[in-house]
């Protein structure tokens, strides 16, 4: 299982990466989450422009086995939904790159540092 060092993680198995501007971030689900869910067949995200509170549901991932809610790692606004998710399997194939879910404007960029680092996430998952 892959756990990139440059990302931050939640206990709900989402990842977040601040982009170069320091206030925009990509959000997705982890390799661990996609492997636990199994074959992902559909992804449904809230609309661009939606304001999110920390830990608010921003979408769902439907797999053959189950449907899972997705939780915002921090507060912010959805700027973009990944249009490549029309092919939902991309989340299984490449969860950290092509399979990102939303791009968001983070309300408080310092809050990202409060998320789990790769070592803490590795400990959480037992990897």
N, C-alpha and C positions, 0 to 999 in steps of 0.2 A: 504494500500500500504506500502511496506517495503522500508525504506531508511536507510541502514546500516551506523552507525556512523564512521566506520573505512575506508570508501572509499572517493574518490574525484569524483566530477561530472562535466559534461559540460552542457552548455545551450542547447546542441543538444541531451541531454539525454543518453550520454555514461557515464560509470563509469570506474574508474581506481584505481588499488590497487598496491602499491609498495610492492614487495616481500622482504624477509629478507636481500638479498644482497644489497638492496638500489638502484639498477639501472635497475632491471628487474621488469616489471609490467604486470598484467593481465588487459585486457580491455573487457568490455561487454556493453550491453544496460541495462538500468534501468527497474525496475518493472513498473514504470510509462509508459515508452516507449513501452514495450511489451504489456501492457494492452490497450494502445491507438491503436497499430497496429492491434491487434486481433490475430487470429490463424496464427502463423508463419509456412510457408510451405517449405521455402528454404532459405539457407544462403550461400552467396558467398563472399569469402575473397581473397585479394591479396595474392600472393605466399610468402612462407617463404623466408627471405632474402631481401624482398622489403624495401627500405629506404622510410620513410614517413616524410613529413613536418607537422608541427602543422596544424591541421584542414584540412589536405588532406584526400580525400575519400580513405578508406582502404577496403571497401566492401559494400555489400548491404544485406538487409533483405527483403525477399518477404513474404508478408502476403496475406491472402485472399482478403483484401481490397485494398492493395497498395504495392509499393516497396519503401523502404527508404534507402538513403545513410547513411553510417557510417563514422564518421569523427574522425581522430586521435586526441586524447586529447592533446598530446604533440608530438614533433619530436622524431623519433627513428627508429629502424629496427625491422621488424616482425621476431621473432625467431621461433614461432610455431603457427599453426592454430589448434584450438580444433577439433580433429577428431570425437568427439562425436556429432558434428553438422550435421552429416549425418542424424541424427534423429532431424530435426530442431525444433520440438515441445519442446525440452529440454530448449530452450530459454524462452518459455512461462512458463514452469513448474518450472524452477530454474535459473533465470537470473543471480544471484550473485555467484553461485557455479558451478554446472555442465554445465551451459549455457554460461560460459565465451567464448569470441570469439577468441582473439589472445593474445599471450604472446609476449611482445616486450622489447627490450633493449632501455632504455630511454636515449636520447642524453644528457639531462640536468635534473637530478633528482630533482633539486630545482624547476623546472617548474611545477612539480606535485602539489606543495604547492600553486600555483597560481590558481588552479582549485577551483571550489565551494566546500565548506565543506557541511556536511549533513544539517545543519541549513539553509544555503543559498539555497541549492537545494530544501529543503522543502518549502521555501518561493517562489521560482520560480514556483513550481508546484501547490502551493496553498494547500498542504497537511498538 
